Amino acid sequence: MSRLVLASRSPRRKALLERLGLALEVAPAELDESPRPGESPRRHVRRLAAGKARKAARGIAGAGPAFVIGADTEVVVDGTVLGKPADLEDARRMLRLLSGRRHEVITGYAVLPVGSPAPGARGVSGVVSTQVEFKALEESEIDAYLATGEPMHKAGAYAIQGVGAFLVRRIRGSHSNVIGLPLCEVVEALRALGAIPSPIGMGALPDDA
């Protein structure tokens, strides 16, 4: 299997890929994540995913062939990217905004060959969208969730893989996308580039999966 590098410090993305039995190196790539004037949410996440992959690729250049995976996930409501809350009151604002309604979670992803692991191969990138519906939240529920500390540093101020699962009434689309990485599309990209075998090994899956 080829050398795989994740251009993200997110433990959730790392865990999603490792669950498939993939061995990863982590090379976080920090960028200014501010949207550009007139930039659509989909262009925003795609640009950031590609930018993170390219920055990480520059950092490992000369260390041998590899495939770099970049990603950026955002919560979008009414066409506006919520981003990560600045503080608890900002997190409260976001949760109130999402309460009792649908929103969109979009992830841009990019898989970039480095050091000619596959001669002539070009990178693969895309955007995946999932529709998420929240239950109507009581103020006491918002207070209790904020008290866990989980909303901080999370796009949209919640984590579906954590305590925040109780907020979500239903989803339409990729569940792993809401966590931070659309596994189906990323695995397809890795296989198309020859980075992982076909079929992919599942040795890390638990017996009851």
C-alpha positions as CSV (number, residue, x, y, z in Angstrom):
1,M,0.0,0.0,0.0
2,S,1.3,3.5,-0.8
3,R,2.3,6.1,1.7
4,L,-0.7,8.2,2.8
5,V,-0.5,11.6,4.4
6,L,-3.5,13.4,6.0
7,A,-3.2,17.2,5.8
8,S,-5.3,17.7,8.9
9,R,-4.9,17.5,12.6
10,S,-8.5,16.3,13.0
11,P,-8.6,13.1,15.1
12,R,-12.0,12.4,13.6
13,R,-10.8,12.2,10.0
14,K,-7.8,10.2,11.0
15,A,-10.0,7.7,12.9
16,L,-12.4,7.3,9.9
17,L,-9.5,6.4,7.6
18,E,-7.8,4.1,10.2
19,R,-11.0,2.3,10.7
20,L,-10.6,1.0,7.1
21,G,-7.1,-0.4,8.0
22,L,-5.2,2.5,6.3
23,A,-1.9,3.5,7.8
24,L,-1.6,7.3,7.9
25,E,1.0,10.0,8.5
26,V,-0.3,13.3,9.7
27,A,1.0,16.6,8.3
28,P,-1.4,19.4,9.4
29,A,-1.6,22.3,7.0
30,E,-3.0,25.5,8.4
31,L,-4.6,28.1,6.1
32,D,-6.6,31.3,6.4
33,E,-10.1,29.8,6.2
34,S,-11.9,33.1,5.7
35,P,-14.2,33.0,2.6
36,R,-13.3,35.2,-0.3
37,P,-15.6,38.0,-1.4
38,G,-18.4,36.4,-3.5
39,E,-17.1,32.9,-3.0
40,S,-19.8,30.2,-2.8
41,P,-19.6,27.7,0.1
42,R,-18.9,24.9,-2.3
43,R,-16.0,26.8,-3.9
44,H,-14.8,27.7,-0.5
45,V,-14.5,24.2,0.9
46,R,-13.0,22.9,-2.4
47,R,-10.4,25.6,-2.5
48,L,-9.4,25.0,1.1
49,A,-9.2,21.2,0.7
50,A,-6.9,21.6,-2.3
51,G,-4.9,24.3,-0.6
52,K,-4.3,22.2,2.5
53,A,-3.2,19.2,0.3
54,R,-0.8,21.3,-1.7
55,K,0.7,22.9,1.5
56,A,1.2,19.5,3.1
57,A,2.7,18.2,-0.1
58,R,5.3,21.0,-0.1
59,G,6.2,20.0,3.4
60,I,6.9,16.4,2.6
61,A,8.6,17.0,-0.8
62,G,11.7,14.9,-1.2
63,A,10.6,12.3,1.4
64,G,9.5,9.8,-1.3
65,P,6.3,9.1,-3.1
66,A,3.0,9.7,-1.3
67,F,-0.6,10.6,-1.6
68,V,-1.8,13.6,0.4
69,I,-5.4,13.9,1.5
70,G,-6.8,17.4,2.3
71,A,-10.3,18.2,3.5
72,D,-12.5,21.1,4.7
73,T,-15.9,20.8,6.3
74,E,-18.4,23.5,6.8
75,V,-22.0,23.9,8.0
76,V,-24.2,26.1,5.7
77,V,-27.5,27.6,6.6
78,D,-29.4,30.1,4.4
79,G,-26.4,30.1,2.1
80,T,-24.0,31.3,4.8
81,V,-21.1,29.3,6.2
82,L,-21.3,29.2,10.0
83,G,-17.7,28.2,10.6
84,K,-16.4,27.4,14.1
85,P,-17.8,29.4,17.1
86,A,-15.6,32.2,18.4
87,D,-16.8,31.6,22.0
88,L,-19.7,30.1,23.9
89,E,-22.2,32.8,23.0
90,D,-21.4,32.4,19.4
91,A,-21.9,28.6,19.7
92,R,-25.3,29.4,21.4
93,R,-26.2,31.6,18.5
94,M,-25.4,28.9,16.0
95,L,-27.4,26.2,17.9
96,R,-30.4,28.5,18.1
97,L,-30.1,29.2,14.4
98,L,-30.0,25.4,13.6
99,S,-32.8,24.5,16.0
100,G,-35.8,22.8,14.4
101,R,-34.6,23.2,10.8
102,R,-32.5,21.7,8.1
103,H,-29.0,22.7,7.1
104,E,-26.3,21.5,4.8
105,V,-22.9,20.1,5.7
106,I,-20.4,20.2,2.9
107,T,-16.9,18.8,2.7
108,G,-14.4,19.6,0.0
109,Y,-11.8,16.9,-0.4
110,A,-8.6,16.6,-2.4
111,V,-6.2,13.6,-3.0
112,L,-2.9,14.8,-4.4
113,P,-0.1,12.5,-5.7
114,V,3.4,13.6,-4.6
115,G,6.8,12.5,-5.9
116,S,5.3,10.7,-8.9
117,P,3.8,7.7,-7.0
118,A,1.8,7.2,-10.1
119,P,3.5,8.7,-13.2
120,G,1.1,11.0,-15.0
121,A,-1.6,10.8,-12.3
122,R,-3.4,14.0,-11.5
123,G,-5.1,14.8,-8.2
124,V,-8.8,14.2,-7.6
125,S,-11.0,16.6,-5.8
126,G,-14.7,17.2,-5.2
127,V,-17.4,18.4,-2.8
128,V,-20.0,16.2,-1.0
129,S,-23.2,17.6,0.6
130,T,-25.3,16.1,3.4
131,Q,-28.7,17.4,4.5
132,V,-29.1,17.5,8.3
133,E,-32.3,18.2,10.3
134,F,-32.1,19.3,13.9
135,K,-34.8,18.7,16.5
136,A,-36.3,21.9,18.0
137,L,-34.0,22.6,20.9
138,E,-35.0,23.8,24.3
139,E,-32.8,26.4,26.0
140,S,-32.0,23.9,28.7
141,E,-30.7,21.5,26.1
142,I,-28.6,24.1,24.5
143,D,-27.2,25.0,27.9
144,A,-26.4,21.4,28.7
145,Y,-24.7,20.8,25.4
146,L,-22.6,23.9,25.7
147,A,-21.5,22.8,29.2
148,T,-19.9,19.7,27.7
149,G,-17.5,21.9,25.8
150,E,-18.0,19.8,22.6
151,P,-19.4,22.7,20.5
152,M,-16.1,24.6,20.5
153,H,-13.8,24.1,17.6
154,K,-16.6,22.3,15.6
155,A,-18.1,23.7,12.4
156,G,-21.7,24.7,13.2
157,A,-21.0,24.2,17.0
158,Y,-21.9,20.5,17.1
159,A,-20.4,17.0,16.6
160,I,-22.7,14.3,15.3
161,Q,-20.3,11.6,16.3
162,G,-20.3,12.8,19.9
163,V,-22.9,14.1,22.4
164,G,-24.3,16.2,19.6
165,A,-25.9,13.1,18.1
166,F,-29.0,13.9,20.2
167,L,-29.5,17.1,18.3
168,V,-30.0,15.4,15.0
169,R,-33.5,14.1,14.0
170,R,-32.4,12.8,10.6
171,I,-29.8,13.1,7.9
172,R,-29.9,12.6,4.1
173,G,-26.6,11.7,2.6
174,S,-23.2,10.6,3.8
175,H,-22.9,10.3,7.6
176,S,-19.1,10.3,7.5
177,N,-19.3,13.6,5.6
178,V,-20.9,15.2,8.6
179,I,-18.1,13.9,10.8
180,G,-15.6,15.5,8.5
181,L,-14.7,13.2,5.6
182,P,-16.8,11.6,2.9
183,L,-15.3,8.1,3.0
184,C,-17.0,6.7,-0.1
185,E,-15.7,9.4,-2.4
186,V,-12.2,9.6,-0.8
187,V,-11.7,5.9,-1.0
188,E,-12.8,5.9,-4.6
189,A,-10.3,8.7,-5.3
190,L,-7.5,6.7,-3.6
191,R,-8.3,3.6,-5.6
192,A,-8.6,5.5,-8.9
193,L,-5.1,6.9,-8.3
194,G,-3.7,3.5,-7.4
195,A,-2.9,4.6,-3.8
196,I,-4.8,1.6,-2.2
197,P,-5.6,-1.9,-3.4
198,S,-8.9,-3.1,-4.7
199,P,-10.7,-4.4,-2.8
200,I,-9.5,-2.4,0.2
201,G,-8.5,-4.4,3.3
202,M,-10.8,-4.2,6.2
203,G,-8.6,-5.7,8.9
204,A,-9.2,-2.9,11.4
205,L,-13.0,-3.3,11.5
206,P,-14.4,-4.7,14.8
207,D,-15.9,-8.2,14.7
208,D,-19.4,-6.8,15.2
209,A,-19.3,-4.1,12.5
